[in-house]
């Protein structure tokens, strides 16, 4: 059973701030705020009496007093990240961003759901990996945690503002389709078949609303998913290449190096958890 950590009387530990999970979570009561970020796969997330399927890029913010359950799907590997925030700290950060934000988060009947882009999630996960360092002082963890929480709440505010000028319903559904890892192995032409638009017309609309090309958006998704597969699984490079829809391992490696400045093998060497870590998935 997963229960949110409580800060002990001694110095806080990295696990007091964030954890990776790839298991079910029995029903439990939250005593602090928790931000859950879905990294890979999908799960059924239930808060109180409301359920929603989470896919990569989905974020849910749960509050003290929320009852929470996570159910997994058969043969569906998944990975999500929890970030824990003490109520008094959450209030301080919210008050700095907006005088009404804390009340907005806490009085809502439903938990707060929003999405994060692949590029932002990649940066965020890089920051969160720093909690693995054993040489940090406790106030380093506290400062880093504050910065991450501040950024996430800023993303929520941005998301809420943009939602007032919401995407067309078909585009929202298309974005959900794109963010499903099961679809990342498809070619662009295959991905666009779920809409009623030609690739050329869709590309123009996509650039208008998203501010980037469809191709670059899909590349961001694939590279972000590559980081997850490299750091949380023992999958071979050939398997990962196929999962991401690249025609060859060289093509995948070249795209990865262009994005991150190193090869996938080098990145994995620097970020792969030890074999006994519970967040390391097996193929």
C-alpha positions in Angstrom: 0.0 0.0 0.0 1.3 3.4 -0.9 1.0 6.1 1.7 2.3 9.7 1.4 5.4 10.2 3.5 5.4 12.3 6.6 8.4 14.4 7.4 10.2 13.0 10.4 11.7 15.1 13.2 15.1 14.6 11.7 16.5 15.9 8.4 14.2 15.2 5.4 15.2 12.5 3.0 14.9 12.6 -0.8 12.0 10.1 -0.6 10.1 12.7 1.5 10.0 14.9 -1.6 9.5 12.6 -4.6 9.3 8.9 -5.6 8.9 6.9 -8.8 6.2 4.2 -8.8 5.3 1.3 -11.1 2.8 -0.6 -9.0 -0.8 -0.4 -8.0 -1.7 1.8 -5.0 -4.4 0.6 -2.6 -6.9 3.2 -1.4 -5.3 5.6 1.0 -6.0 9.0 2.5 -3.8 12.0 1.6 -2.5 14.1 4.5 -0.4 16.4 2.3 -0.6 17.7 -1.2 0.6 15.3 -3.9 1.4 16.0 -7.6 1.3 12.8 -9.7 2.9 12.9 -13.1 2.2 10.1 -15.5 5.5 9.2 -17.3 4.7 6.1 -19.3 1.9 3.6 -19.9 -1.5 4.3 -18.5 -3.3 3.7 -15.2 -6.8 4.3 -13.8 -6.5 7.0 -11.2 -9.4 7.4 -8.7 -9.7 10.3 -6.4 -12.7 10.1 -4.0 -15.4 8.8 -6.3 -14.0 10.2 -9.6 -11.9 8.0 -12.0 -9.9 9.0 -15.0 -7.4 7.2 -17.2 -3.9 8.8 -17.0 -1.5 8.7 -20.0 2.0 10.2 -20.3 1.9 14.0 -19.8 -1.2 14.0 -17.6 -0.8 15.5 -14.1 -3.2 15.3 -11.2 -2.9 17.4 -8.0 -4.4 15.8 -4.9 -5.1 17.6 -1.7 -5.2 16.7 2.0 -8.4 14.7 2.7 -8.5 13.1 -0.8 -8.9 9.4 -1.0 -6.7 8.0 -3.7 -6.4 4.7 -5.6 -4.4 3.6 -8.6 -5.4 0.6 -10.7 -3.2 -0.8 -13.4 -4.1 -2.6 -16.7 -3.0 -6.2 -17.4 0.3 -6.4 -19.3 0.6 -2.6 -19.3 3.9 -1.5 -17.8 3.6 2.0 -16.4 5.7 4.6 -14.5 4.6 7.7 -12.7 6.2 10.2 -10.4 4.9 11.5 -7.1 5.9 14.9 -5.7 4.9 15.5 -2.1 4.2 19.0 -0.7 3.5 20.0 2.9 0.3 22.1 3.2 2.1 25.1 4.7 4.7 25.1 1.9 2.0 24.8 -0.7 0.2 27.8 0.7 3.4 29.9 0.7 4.1 29.0 -3.0 0.5 29.6 -4.0 0.3 33.0 -2.2 3.4 34.1 -4.1 1.9 33.1 -7.5 -1.7 34.3 -6.9 -3.7 35.3 -3.8 -6.6 33.1 -4.9 -4.6 30.0 -6.1 -4.6 28.1 -2.8 -8.4 28.4 -2.4 -8.8 27.4 -6.1 -6.9 24.2 -5.5 -8.5 23.2 -2.3 -12.2 24.1 -2.6 -12.7 22.3 -5.9 -14.8 19.1 -5.6 -12.6 17.4 -8.2 -8.8 17.1 -8.0 -6.9 19.4 -10.4 -5.9 17.8 -13.7 -3.7 19.4 -16.3 -1.1 18.4 -18.9 2.6 19.1 -19.5 4.5 19.2 -22.7 7.1 16.5 -23.6 9.9 19.1 -23.5 8.9 20.4 -20.1 8.5 17.0 -18.7 12.0 16.1 -19.9 13.5 19.1 -18.1 11.4 18.4 -15.0 12.5 14.7 -14.8 16.1 15.8 -15.2 15.7 18.1 -12.2 14.0 15.3 -10.2 16.8 12.9 -10.9 19.0 15.2 -8.8 17.2 13.8 -5.7 19.2 10.6 -6.3 22.4 12.4 -5.4 23.6 11.4 -1.9 25.9 14.4 -1.5 23.3 17.0 -1.2 22.6 18.8 2.1 19.0 18.7 3.4 18.5 22.4 2.5 19.6 21.6 -1.1 16.7 19.2 -1.4 14.3 21.7 0.1 15.4 24.5 -2.3 15.3 22.2 -5.3 11.8 20.9 -4.3 10.6 24.5 -3.9 11.7 25.4 -7.5 10.1 22.3 -9.0 6.8 22.9 -7.2 6.8 26.6 -8.2 7.4 25.6 -11.8 4.6 23.0 -11.8 2.1 25.4 -10.3 3.1 28.0 -12.9 2.4 25.4 -15.6 -1.0 24.9 -14.1 -1.8 28.6 -14.1 -0.7 28.8 -17.8 -2.8 25.7 -18.6 -5.8 27.2 -16.9 -5.4 30.5 -18.8 -5.0 28.8 -22.1 -8.0 26.5 -21.4 -10.2 29.6 -21.5 -9.3 29.8 -25.2 -9.6 26.0 -25.5 -8.5 24.0 -28.5 -11.3 22.6 -30.8 -12.6 19.4 -29.5 -11.2 17.4 -32.4 -7.7 18.8 -31.7 -7.9 18.0 -28.0 -8.7 14.4 -28.9 -5.9 14.3 -31.5 -3.4 15.5 -28.8 -4.6 12.8 -26.5 -4.1 10.3 -29.3 -0.6 11.6 -30.0 0.4 11.4 -26.3 -0.4 7.7 -26.1 2.9 5.8 -26.2 1.2 3.0 -28.1 0.9 5.4 -31.0 4.5 6.7 -31.1 5.6 3.8 -33.4 3.3 5.1 -36.1 4.4 7.3 -39.0 3.1 10.9 -39.2 0.7 10.0 -42.1 -0.7 7.1 -40.0 -1.2 9.4 -36.9 -3.1 12.0 -38.9 -5.7 9.4 -40.2 -7.7 9.8 -37.0 -8.6 13.3 -38.1 -10.6 14.3 -41.2 -7.9 16.6 -42.5 -5.1 16.2 -44.9 -1.6 16.2 -43.5 -0.9 19.6 -45.1 -4.0 21.3 -43.7 -3.6 19.6 -40.3 0.0 20.8 -40.1 -1.1 24.4 -40.6 -3.8 24.2 -37.9 -1.4 22.4 -35.6 1.2 25.1 -35.9 -1.4 27.8 -35.3 -2.6 26.4 -32.0 0.5 24.7 -30.7 3.2 27.1 -31.9 5.3 24.2 -33.3 5.1 21.8 -36.2 3.4 18.5 -35.9 6.7 16.8 -36.7 8.6 18.6 -34.0 5.8 17.9 -31.5 5.9 14.2 -32.3 9.7 14.2 -32.1 9.5 15.8 -28.6 7.1 13.0 -27.5 9.3 10.3 -28.9 12.5 11.7 -27.3 10.7 12.1 -23.9 9.5 8.5 -24.1 13.0 7.4 -25.0 14.3 8.9 -21.8 11.7 7.0 -19.8 12.5 3.7 -21.6 16.3 4.2 -21.2 16.1 5.1 -17.5 13.4 2.9 -16.3 13.7 -0.3 -18.4 16.3 -2.9 -19.6 14.8 -2.8 -23.1 17.4 -3.2 -25.9 18.2 -0.3 -28.3 16.6 -2.3 -31.0 13.4 -2.6 -29.0 13.3 1.1 -28.1 14.0 2.0 -31.7 11.0 0.0 -32.8 8.8 1.4 -30.0 9.6 4.9 -31.2 8.8 4.2 -34.8 12.3 4.8 -36.2 13.4 2.9 -39.3 16.8 2.2 -37.9 18.9 2.3 -34.8 21.2 4.9 -36.4 18.2 7.1 -37.1 17.1 7.0 -33.5 20.7 7.5 -32.2 21.2 10.5 -34.5 17.9 12.1 -33.4 18.7 11.5 -29.8 22.2 13.0 -30.1 20.8 16.0 -31.8 18.3 16.6 -29.0 20.5 15.8 -26.0 24.1 16.0 -27.2 24.9 12.4 -26.2 24.1 8.9 -27.6 21.3 6.9 -25.9 23.8 4.5 -24.5 25.8 7.2 -22.8 22.6 8.8 -21.4 21.4 5.4 -20.1 24.8 4.7 -18.4 24.4 8.0 -16.5 20.8 7.6 -15.6 19.8 3.9 -15.3 18.8 3.0 -11.8 20.7 0.1 -10.1 19.3 -3.4 -10.7 17.8 -3.6 -7.2 15.8 -0.3 -7.6 12.0 -1.0 -7.6 11.4 1.6 -10.3 13.5 -0.3 -12.9 11.2 -2.2 -15.3 12.1 -5.4 -17.0 11.3 -6.1 -20.6 
